[in-house]
């Protein structure tokens, strides 16, 4: 063993390294962290001689399970107000599209978000982030999209970035100015697109928080041609591409994500066979969002079998938002991913770790338990990791570790 000192060594732990389809199980394991990174991982019996003496702290885990910190790669947690009235309309049988066209949906949240102070947005978003952290989440993607003007879109991105100061989590902000056409641009879609490409995007780039660009490609939002214009502008400026694709209809959003070189296509209830093939050929990940399908009572499900056969990586995320997925309980999302979409527990857990890291372009830094990667760890009080998907209720999280430091 080298003279390198370890900050902490966890022993007596069942490890799910997430390095293969079987979760990369290492029984009777141990894992060490130094300088915020994983320094060693393997069977406890294989620890180098004297390893325990070289660790500043040794933490026995009593056979608990450990996974990488979870990654929620699709959320909208910065917003004002709520949409409980939309919920009433959904229960009365009105569709998401009908509610949106009647002035509810995204635009009702835009109005509330524009009115809210940055302090209020931060306080409420941090509370939602803590609910995610209670389920082992250490990295959160956060979208804008409830401002739809230069000032508020930038303010949302600023609030999102500031959440790092309030949470034990890393934040990956995404610009989603092409979420809907705001009311003041009714009948002037081209003018709003120009605002997004020529003013909001450059301002966001100058601000420096956004890491990705996203667009809602749907009948009630933007056409494939309009979506492509926005995506290509953002990607050419160095942002990663994301697409809300084929959620309510087959507009070819998955194929569009492949054509522009986006990292992911998200939702995908109406994804076609051609879309699956295009995503597979281009290496585009699928992000499955069962919370939205559940809340909206979707009649169709993403073509999971086809995605699986084609070898498309499948991430899973909460889509936490005020309207179509007001859910911050990761356990519920894992359960829905299995019961509603047909994923195995292994696929669902990989979807919240290694596959999610791939979507955010962070696969070299996190999402698996491997030496050199960030020591973001979640310790679970379960006998079988399938319990994380099977049992809906209180979180079985025993300890959360961020950058090698356990939470208080």
N, C-alpha and C positions, 0 to 999 in steps of 0.2 A: 504493500500500500504506500502511496506517496505521502508526503508530509502535509498534504492539504488538510486543513481543518474543516470539519462539517459543523454547521450551525445546529442542525437537528437531525436526529435519526429516529424514524418510526419503525418499530419492530412488532412482530406478531400480527401482521396485517395480511389480509387477502387482497391482492392487487388485481385490478382490471386495467391493464395498461392501454387498452383500446388500439392496439397495434395490428389487430387482425379481426376478421369477421366473427371470431369466437370470443371477442372482448380481450384477447391477449391475457388470459388468466395466469397469474403467478401465485400459487398457493404458498402459505407459510412464508410470506415475503417480508422484505424490509426496503425502506426507501430513505435516502438521505438528501438533504438540501444544504447548499452553501451559496451565499451571495444571491439569494433569491432564485437560484436555479437548481434543478435536480442534479445531484452529483453522483448518485449511485442508485440502482434499482435491481432487485433480483430476489432469489430465495435467501431467507435469513441464514440458512446453513452455509451459504456461499460468501458471506461477509468476509472481507479481508481480516486477517489476524489483527487484533487491537483496535478494530473499528469503533467499538463502543467507547473506548477511552479517548478517541480523537474527536468525538462529537461533544459539543458544548452542552447538548441536552438530548437525552434518550427518552422517547415517548413510547411506552408499551401500549398496544392497541387491543389486546385481548381477543384477536380473531375477527375484528370488525373489517368491513370491506372498504377499500379506498379506490376512488376513480379520479381522473383529472377533474379540476373544477369545470362545471358545466358552462357551456357557451350558448347564450340565447342570440341567435344570429338574425332575428327579424322581430323588432318591437317598434311601437309608436308610443312610448310612455310619457313624452312631453306634450301635454295638451291641457286646455282649460275646459271646465264644465263636465257634463256627462251626457249620455244619450239614453236615459231611462225612458223618455217618451218614445224614442224610436223602438225600444224594446216592447213597449205596449203595442205599437203598430205591427211589429213582427208577430206578436202573439195573436193579433187579429187577422193574420194571413196576408198582410202586405209584404211585397218583396223588398229586398235591399235596394234594388234599382228604383222601384216606385217611391220608396221613402226618400231616396236621394233627389229624385226629380221634383218632389214636393217641397224641397227646401230643407229636409232633414239630412241625416247622414253626415258626410264629411263637411259640408258647408256649415252645418250647425256648430260643429266643433271649431271650425275656422273662426266663426264669429266670437265664440267664447274665448278662444286662445288669443285673439287680437286684443280683447278687453283685459285679459289677465296680466298682472305684473310679472316681471321676471322672478321676483321672490316667490310668488305664489306657484308659478310653474315649477320652480326648482324644488320647493317643499313637497309638492304633490308627486313629482317625478321621483324624488329621492325615496319617498315612502313606497312607491311601486318597485323601485330598485331593491329596497330592503326585503320586500316580499319575494323577489326572485332569488336574492342571496340566501334567504332561509331555505331554499331548495338547492343550494350548492352552486349557484351561478356566480362565476367570477369574471366573466366577460359579457358585455351587453352591447349589441348593436342598437342604435337609437336613431330613428328617422325624423326628419322635419316633415313638412307637408300639411301642417295645419295653420300656416300663415298665408301662403299664396301671394305674398307681396315681399318686396326686398327687405323691409325692416323686420317683419315678423319671422320670416324664414331664417334670417341671420340670428335673430334673438333665440329661436328654438335651438339652433346649432350651438350657440353660446351656452345656453342652459344645459344642453346635453353634455357638452365637454366639461362643464363645471361639476357634473355629477361625480367625477373622480374624487372630488374633495369631500363628498358626503357618503360615499359608498366604498366598501372594500371590493372594488370591481374596476376593471378597465372598460372604457367606453369607446365604441367605434361609431362616430356620427355619420349619417348618410343624408345627402340632400335629396329630398323628394318634393321639390317644388312643382313637378308635373304630377300632382296627385289628383287634381280636379281643376276645372276652369272656374275661377271665382266669379261670384255674382256680378261684380262690376265690369267683367269682361264678357258678359252674355252677348252672343252674336258677334264677338270679336276674338275668336279662338286664335287666329293668326297673330293678333297683337299680344295675346298672353304668351304664346310660344316665344315670340321675340323677346318679351320681358324675361322669360326664364333663361333663354340662351344668351342674350346680350347684356342682361343686367344682374339677375339673381345669381347665375352661375359664376360670372367673373367676381362678383362681390364675395361669394362664398369661398372661392379659391384664394382671394386676397386675405380673407379672414383666417383661413388655414385649418379649420376644424374638420371639414368634411373629408372622409376617406373614400366614399363611394357615391355614386349617383343612381337614383332609382326613378322609375316611371310606372304609372298605373295604366297599363295597356288594356283598355276595356271599352265597351260601348258607352258606358256612362262617364268615361274619362277621356283617354286619348287613343287615336287610331294607331295602327302599326307604323304608318309613315311618320306621324307626328312623334311617336315614341322614339323611333329610330333617330330623328333629328336631335332630340334631347340627349339620348344615350351617346351618340357619336361625338357630340360636343363635349360631354363630360369625360368620356373615355380618352379622347384625344388630348384632353388637358391633364391626364394622369390619374383620374379617379377610376375605381373599379365599378363595373356595371352590374346593376341588379334590375330585375323586371318583375313587377306584379303581373303575372301572365295567366291567361286562360282560366280565370276563376269563375266567371259568370257565363262565358261563351268561348267558342273556339275562334279566336282572332289570329292564331298563329304566333302567340307571344313566346312560346318555347322556342320555336324556330327563329324568331327575331333575336332572342337572347344568344342563340348560337351564331347567328349571322354577324352580330356586332362584337362578339367576343366577350359577352358578359360573364360574370362569375356564376350567376345563378338565375333561375326562373322560379318564382315562388307562387304558391297556391296550386295551380295546374289541374283543377277538377275537370276541365274540358280539353286537356292536352291530347292532341291527335297522335296517331302512330307515326306520322311524318315528323311531328315535333319531338317525339321520343328519340327517333333516329338521328335527328339533327343535333339534339343535345348530347347524345352519346358520342357522336363523331367529333363534336367541338369540345368535349370535356366540361360541359356546363352542368353544374350541380342542380338538383331539384331540392327546393325547400318546401317541406310539407307543413301545412298549418291547420291541423285538425280542429283547433279552437274556433276558427272562423266557419269551417264547414258545419260544426256542431251548432254554433249560435244561430247561423242563418238557415239551418235545416236543409242543407244542400242535398239535392237529389242525386248528385253524381259525386264520385270519389276520384282522386287522382289515380292514374293507371299504374298502381304500384307494381303489379306483376310484370308489366311491360318494362317499366323502369329497371326493375331488378334484373330481368333477363338481358337487358341492353347494357348493364353495367354502369348505369348512371348513379353517381353518389347521391344518397338521400339524407339531407339534413332535416331536422325537426326543430320547430321554434314555437314560441307562445303566440306570436303576432299580437301581443298585449296592446290593446287599443280601446278607445271608448265605445266603439259601436259593434263591430263584428266579432271581436274576441276580447271581452273585458275580463281576461283571465291572467293572473300572475302566478297561479299554482302549477309549477312544472309537473308535479305528479299527475294532475288531471290531464295535462297535454300528453304525457307519456302514455297514460291509460287510453286516451282517445286514439292516439297514433296506432296502438295495437288493436283495440276493439273496433274502431270505426274504419281505419285505413288498412288494417291487416298486416302491419309490421310485426316482426318478432320482437320480444323484449331486447334482444341483442341489437337489432337494427335501430330501434328507438333510442337506445343509449348511445350507440355510435353516432346517431343523428344529432345528439346534443353535445358531442365531444369532438371526435376527429373530423367528422363530416362538416360540422359547423365551423371548425377552424379553417377548413379548406375554403368555405364560402367567403370568409372574411380575409382570406389571404394571409392567415396567421398559422398555417399548418407547420411551418418550420419553428414556431415559437411556443405553441401550446396545443392542447387537445389530446395528447397522449402522454403517458408516463415513460419518458426516455431521458437519459442523461443529456444535459445541455438545455433542455426545455424549461420553461418557466415553472417554478414550484407552486402552481395553483392546484390545490388538492382538496378533495371532499371525502370525509370519512363518514361512513353510513352505519347506523345501528340496525342492520338487517342480516338475516341468515343466508339469503339468496338475493342477488341483485335484481332478479325479476320482480321482487317486492316493490321496487321503485315504480314499476309500471302497473302492478296488480292492485296495490292498496292505495285508494284515494282517501286522503285525510291529512292528518298532521304530518309534517315533514319528519322523516327519520334521520335527518342530518345530525351527526354527532359532533363534528368539528369541521370548520372551514379554514383552510390555509391559503393565504394570499402572499405570493412572492416569498414563500418559505416561512411565513410568520403566522401562527394560529391566531384566530380571532379571540378576543377576550371573552 
